[in-house]
């Protein structure tokens, strides 16, 4: 049996050793599952995806008259995008409430604290448990991103300006869904297949990355609230309130600023004296700062839970 110098483990046993070490890393999440989950909660991403894509097909099937296929395909895709976007908030918050807060509800939080091993590893594995359903749901958005890539608003809008691409990448999800569903664009509304440019897939890819950061933020916030809450019900309420506050008020602050100033300028109460390029440059700068804040919060909040895991699970300061 061959051995290499300075190592007491046989060469043919090393793959098994590496596999065992990998299993030991994930063993806390596998050995202490957060309660028995129901069928709907286990397959919540698939349920949201099935509902969204069924609505998409129904929109095309019911209103299709032979000439508006591409238009209905885009409208149905945006309906699916909005429904799955709602799931990207609900699924992680529900999974987070069933991860740590439910342990406190069942009075098993102290058992986690008394579990031998590195508790920071246990906390991070539970975070992966919260994040995994959202990642599955995000994968079901791939057909929608393909439709976005072919959309005239992404691919080749008339009178294209430099800020249109970043604007489509950063716009709040409901606003973008309505814009793509209602704004008719040449090349997508015509009876023939739309033309594909490099700009369309690139903006769609940026949009997917933006949605991923939203998922990471909601998962991290829900996980942190679940660790702080004393029960699963409080975790659900606090997670939804925190997610709505961040996603509706804080993160799209650039959109609200530009919208308010646009309304004031429209009614004649404010004359900015600047063009569209300057206004949208300010919006993109604010949106980029919000994106950086999402990434920072997504990384910091799970690490705080991992660092203070014992104190949070026992409710001590």
N, C-alpha and C positions, 0 to 999 in steps of 0.2 A: 504494500500500500504506500503510494508515494506521498511525500510531504514536502512542502517547500521550506526553506530555511527560515527560522524565526517564527513559524506558525504551527500551532499544535492541532489545527483542524485539518483533516484529510481534504485533499483537493476535491474529490468527488462528493464530499459532504457539504461543501460551501454553498451550493445553490439551495440546499435544504435549510441551512443556517440563515441565509438571507431571507428566505421565504418565512421562516419562523419569526425573524425579527420584524418583518413587515406586518405579519399577523398580530404580533404583540403590540405594535403601535396602534392598530385599529381595534384591538380587543376590548378596550373600555366601552366603545360604542356598541360593539356586537354582544358583549356579555351582559350589559345592563340596558336592555331596550326600554324606552320610556313608555311603558304600559302597552297593553294590547290595543292595536289600532283597528278601527272599523274598515270595512271594504271601501267606503267612499273617501275616507281620509287617506287611505293607502294609495288610491288611484285618483286623487283630486286633480293632478295635472292632466291626466288623460280625459277626465270628465270635462274639464274646461276646454280642452282642445277639441273634443268631440262636439260639444255644443257650438263652439265658434266656427268650426269648419262646416258643420251642418247648416248653420245660418248662412254661411257663404254660398254653399251650393243652392240653398233655397232661393236666395236673392237672384242668382243667375237663372235658375230654372223657372221661377214664377214670372219674372218680368222680361225674359228674353224673347225678342220678336224677330231675330234674324239680322238686325243691323246694329244693335247696341251691345254686342257680346263683350267687347273689351271694356266698355264703360261699366257694365254691371260686374264684370270680374274685378275691377278696381274698387267699386263701391262695396261689394261683398267682402273683399280682402280687408278693407278698412274697418268693416263691422267686426270681422274676426280679430283684427288687430286690437280694437278697443276692448273686446271681451277677454282676450288673453291678457291684455294689459291690466284689466281688473284682477285677473287671476294671479298676476305677478305680485300683487299686493296682498291678496287674501291668503294664498297658499303658504307663503313663508311665515306670515303672522300666525296662522293656525298651527303650522308645524312647530314654531317657536313656543307657543303656549303649551303644546303637548310634549315639549322636551324637558325643560327645567321646572317651570311653574307647576306642571301636573305632578311632579315629584313631591312638591310641598303640599299639594292638595291631598295626595295619597299618604302623606306623612312618611315618605321614604327619602326625604332630602338628607336626613342625618346619615342614612345608610350609605349614600354616595360619598359623604364626607369621610366616613370610616372605611371606605374601600381602600385597600392598599394599592400603592402605585402613585404615579405622578398625576396629580389632579388637573394640572394645566393641560395635559394630554387628553384627559377625559372631557374637559370643557371644549377643546377644539374639535374633538370627534363629534360631540353633540352639535357643534356649529355646522359641521359638514352634514349632519342629519337634517338640520333646518334648511341648508342651502340646496341640497340635492333635488327636492321636488321642484323648486323654481328653475333649476337648470334644465330639468326634463321639460318643463313647460316652455322654456325659451327655445328649445329645439323644435317644438311644434310651430314656431313662427317662421321657420325657413321658407315655406311657400309664400308667405306674405312678403318677406324680404325680396323674393324673386319678382313678385308683382311690382313692388316699389322700384326695383332696378329698371323695369320696363316703363314705369310711369313717366309721362311727359314732364311732370313737375320735377322729377329727379334727373331724367336722361337729357332732355334737350328742350327746355322751356323757351318760348319766344322772348326776345329781349333779355337774354341771360345776363345777370350781373354776378360779380365775384362773391357777394354775400349770400346768394341764394342757396348754395350748397351747404355752408355751415348753418344757415338758418333752418334748413330742413333736417339737419342732424341734431339740432338742439331744441327745436320746438317742442312744447309739451305734447304728450301723446294724443289727448283728445283734439287739440287744435290741428295737429298734422292729419289725424284720421278724417276730420271733417273737410280739411282742405283738399286732400287727395280724393275724397269721395264726391265732392260737389264741384270742384273746379275742373271744367273740361279742358283737356289739352289735345292739340292735334297730334296725331300719331298713336294715341291710345284710344281715342273715341272713334277712329275710323274703322271701317270694316276689315281692313287688312291687318297683318301682324305689325306691332310697333317696332320702331327702329331702336336698337340697343347701342348705346355709347359707353365709353369707359367711365364717364361721369356718373351714370346711373348706378352701377354696381358699387362704385367707390362710396357714394353717399349712403346707399343701403347698408354697406358694411359699417360705416360710421354710426348709422342709426342703430344697428344691432349692438355695437359696442356701448352706445349710450344706454340702451335698454338693459344691458348686462350690469352697468354701474348702478342703475336704479334697483335691480334685483339684489345686488350685493348690499346696497344701503338698507333696503327694507328688511332683508334677512338679518343684518347686523343689529339694526334698531330693535326688531322683534326679539332677537336673542338676548339683548341687553335688558329689555323690559321684562322678559320672562325670568331672567336671573334675579331681578330686583323685586318682582311682584310676589305676593304671598299666596296667590291662588291662580289657577288657570283662567278663571273668569276675569280677574283683574289684568292678567297678562293680555288677554284678547282685547279688552277695552283700551288699555294703555298702548298696546301695539298699533291698533288701528288709528287712535288719535295722534300718536307720534308720527306714523307714516303719512297720514293726511296732512298734518302740519308741515312736514318737510317737503312733500311732493307737490302740495297745492300752493303753499305760501312762500316757503324759504327758497327751495331750489329754483323754481321758475320766476325769481324776483326780477330778472332782466326782462322777461316777457311782460310782467305787470307794469314795470316802469315805462317801457316803450308804449304799451297800450294806453296808460294814463296820459302820457304826453301827447300821443296821437289824438286822443279824444279832446284834450284841451285845445290842441291846435285846430282841430276840425270845427269846434264851436267858436273859435276866435278869441279864446281867453289866453292863448300863449302863442307867441311867434318865435320859433326857435332860431330862424335864420340860418339853418344848416340843411344840407341835402340828405337824401336817403342813405348815401354811403356812410356818412358820419353817424347817423342814428343807428344803423344796423351794426356798425363797427363797435359802438358802445354796447349794444345788446350781446354781440358775440363775445366781447371781453367779459361781461358779467356772467354769461352762461359758461364760459371756460372756467371762471373762478368757482362757480357752483359745481362744475364737474370735478375740479380738484378737491373741493370740500367733501363731495360724495366719496371719493376714493379714500380720503384721510379717515372719515368716520367709519367707512366699511372695514378698514384695517385696525383702527384703534379700539372700537367697541368690543369685538370678540377678544382682543388681547386684555382688555380691562377685566372682562369676565374670567378669563383664564388666570389672571394674576390674583384676583380676589374671589376665587371660586368658593373656597370654604366659608368665607365670611358672608357672601351673598346667599349661599344655600342655608346657612344657619340663622340668617337675619341679624348678625352682629356687626358692629361698626369696626 
